[in-house]
Amino acid sequence: MSEVYALAYPWRLNLEAVARSSGVHPDIVRRFVELDLIRPLGGDAPGGPWFSPRTPELIARVLRLHAELSLNYAAIPLVLDLLARVDALERRLVEITQVERTTSR
């Protein structure tokens, strides 16, 4: 009898996997690390540096901000922080609206 296994995603990616998943050269990934646009996971395990599986998504966002809004790489961390704050505020607004709806009934 064959067994069915759940799909498992890696909990970390090495530099080459991040570059391949992002569609960029590994040197771009290294440069983004130097500019503190992305951060490797802590530790110095063999085969590293290691990155979160969400890093390719972050690299795509950085590239899009740079290309579409002509932001320089120094401004991108500030914009990413502001976007994260907007997302958090929008989530909080939804929570408050839901609570108000339930209490007004």
Stockholm file with secondary structure:
# STOCKHOLM 1.0

chainA/1-105         MSEVYALAYPWRLNLEAVARSSGVHPDIVRRFVELDLIRPLGGDAPGGPWFSPRTPELIARVLRLHAELSLNYAAIPLVLDLLARVDALERRLVEITQVERTTSR
#=GR chainA/1-105 SS CCCCCCCCCCSCEEHHHHHHHHTSCHHHHHHHHHTTSSCCCSSCCTTCCEECTTHHHHHHHHHHHHHHSCCCTTTHHHHHHHHHHHHHHHHHHHHHHHHHHHHCC
#=GC SS_cons         CCCCCCCCCCSCEEHHHHHHHHTSCHHHHHHHHHTTSSCCCSSCCTTCCEECTTHHHHHHHHHHHHHHSCCCTTTHHHHHHHHHHHHHHHHHHHHHHHHHHHHCC
//
